[in-house]
Amino acid sequence: MCSRADAPTRNHVEPLAVSGDPAAAFAKLQEIVAALPRTTVLSATRDRLHAVCRTRLGFADDLEACLDARAGVVHVRSASRMGHHDLGVNRKRVEALRRLLAEQSE
């Protein structure tokens, strides 16, 4: 799943909307990702994040986030390292992040 404009339609998701201070919202997103089960943050800066999420079966998925402060969004990419069919796990992960970020921004 990817929110960039050039993502194939079947893999496209909307970027995560941020309200208020974009930097604070991105920092909150980093905290949310770090707390996800079976997730390891590999790198994090003030506007980029790269983590590896392990599925229940042990497969590794890459999760990337990039803050676009001007647009007030965070672009996300969650993709399996192996294969093309992930049973919807990556889309569910992105939507869970969207929900958790919105809940913590209220």
VONU-188695 format. One record per residue (C-alpha): residue in one letter; x, y, z. Coordinates in Angstrom, 3 decimals, padded with zeros to 6 digits, always signed. Layout:
{pt 'A' {X Y Z}} ...
//
This chain:
{pt 'M' {+000.000 +000.000 +000.000}} {pt 'C' {+001.301 +003.414 -000.885}} {pt 'S' {-000.125 +006.926 -000.726}} {pt 'R' {+002.148 +008.414 -003.367}} {pt 'A' {+000.400 +009.568 -006.547}} {pt 'D' {+002.377 +007.126 -008.696}} {pt 'A' {+001.231 +004.017 -006.759}} {pt 'P' {-000.794 +001.511 -008.776}} {pt 'T' {-004.531 +001.993 -008.202}} {pt 'R' {-004.998 -001.363 -006.488}} {pt 'N' {-002.239 -000.492 -004.005}} {pt 'H' {-003.177 +003.139 -003.411}} {pt 'V' {-004.265 +004.497 -000.041}} {pt 'E' {-004.895 +008.081 +000.945}} {pt 'P' {-002.106 +009.764 +002.920}} {pt 'L' {-002.609 +010.266 +006.634}} {pt 'A' {-004.065 +013.706 +007.373}} {pt 'V' {-002.475 +015.606 +010.247}} {pt 'S' {-004.089 +018.389 +012.212}} {pt 'G' {-002.398 +021.079 +014.234}} {pt 'D' {+001.389 +021.129 +014.277}} {pt 'P' {+002.608 +018.682 +011.592}} {pt 'A' {+005.895 +018.010 +013.419}} {pt 'A' {+004.056 +017.126 +016.632}} {pt 'A' {+001.648 +014.880 +014.725}} {pt 'F' {+004.552 +013.084 +013.042}} {pt 'A' {+006.272 +012.598 +016.393}} {pt 'K' {+003.026 +011.085 +017.706}} {pt 'L' {+002.891 +008.781 +014.669}} {pt 'Q' {+006.440 +007.639 +015.414}} {pt 'E' {+005.369 +006.760 +018.967}} {pt 'I' {+002.355 +004.847 +017.641}} {pt 'V' {+004.489 +002.858 +015.191}} {pt 'A' {+007.107 +002.068 +017.846}} {pt 'A' {+004.346 +000.627 +020.059}} {pt 'L' {+002.905 -001.671 +017.381}} {pt 'P' {+003.299 -005.376 +018.135}} {pt 'R' {+006.171 -007.147 +016.359}} {pt 'T' {+007.502 -003.825 +015.015}} {pt 'T' {+011.077 -002.538 +015.007}} {pt 'V' {+011.874 +001.061 +014.065}} {pt 'L' {+015.010 +000.993 +011.917}} {pt 'S' {+015.394 +004.742 +011.453}} {pt 'A' {+013.512 +007.885 +012.381}} {pt 'T' {+014.162 +011.546 +011.657}} {pt 'R' {+011.971 +014.607 +012.073}} {pt 'D' {+010.220 +013.870 +008.765}} {pt 'R' {+010.927 +010.218 +007.859}} {pt 'L' {+010.376 +006.849 +009.476}} {pt 'H' {+011.314 +003.327 +008.429}} {pt 'A' {+010.171 +000.295 +010.412}} {pt 'V' {+009.891 -003.434 +009.905}} {pt 'C' {+006.659 -005.098 +010.972}} {pt 'R' {+006.538 -008.863 +011.369}} {pt 'T' {+003.300 -010.633 +010.540}} {pt 'R' {+001.903 -013.285 +012.871}} {pt 'L' {+003.509 -015.851 +010.568}} {pt 'G' {+006.901 -014.131 +010.846}} {pt 'F' {+007.059 -012.483 +007.418}} {pt 'A' {+008.706 -009.048 +007.281}} {pt 'D' {+006.852 -006.010 +005.918}} {pt 'D' {+008.435 -002.598 +005.413}} {pt 'L' {+006.588 +000.419 +006.791}} {pt 'E' {+007.708 +003.863 +005.687}} {pt 'A' {+006.293 +007.284 +006.503}} {pt 'C' {+007.260 +010.692 +005.160}} {pt 'L' {+005.920 +013.983 +006.513}} {pt 'D' {+004.771 +016.570 +003.962}} {pt 'A' {+004.251 +019.467 +006.372}} {pt 'R' {+003.173 +021.929 +003.664}} {pt 'A' {+000.340 +019.654 +002.541}} {pt 'G' {-000.521 +018.613 +006.104}} {pt 'V' {-000.196 +014.897 +005.355}} {pt 'V' {+002.035 +011.933 +005.996}} {pt 'H' {+002.679 +009.729 +003.003}} {pt 'V' {+002.838 +006.069 +003.912}} {pt 'R' {+004.037 +002.864 +002.332}} {pt 'S' {+003.492 -000.561 +003.836}} {pt 'A' {+004.621 -003.471 +001.698}} {pt 'S' {+005.505 -007.126 +001.993}} {pt 'R' {+009.090 -008.042 +001.310}} {pt 'M' {+008.017 -011.384 -000.133}} {pt 'G' {+005.288 -012.011 -002.655}} {pt 'H' {+002.508 -009.821 -003.936}} {pt 'H' {-000.533 -011.015 -002.036}} {pt 'D' {-000.591 -010.157 +001.651}} {pt 'L' {-004.235 -010.973 +002.514}} {pt 'G' {-004.854 -007.273 +003.159}} {pt 'V' {-002.424 -007.034 +006.075}} {pt 'N' {-000.655 -003.911 +004.800}} {pt 'R' {-003.872 -002.022 +004.017}} {pt 'K' {-005.217 -002.918 +007.470}} {pt 'R' {-001.970 -001.668 +009.040}} {pt 'V' {-002.210 +001.696 +007.273}} {pt 'E' {-005.868 +002.105 +008.200}} {pt 'A' {-005.099 +001.209 +011.828}} {pt 'L' {-002.396 +003.891 +011.868}} {pt 'R' {-004.881 +006.385 +010.399}} {pt 'R' {-007.417 +005.548 +013.142}} {pt 'L' {-004.871 +005.630 +015.987}} {pt 'L' {-003.387 +008.928 +014.835}} {pt 'A' {-006.852 +010.510 +014.578}} {pt 'E' {-007.818 +009.218 +018.037}} {pt 'Q' {-004.669 +010.622 +019.631}} {pt 'S' {-005.073 +013.967 +017.857}} {pt 'E' {-008.489 +014.609 +019.389}} 
//
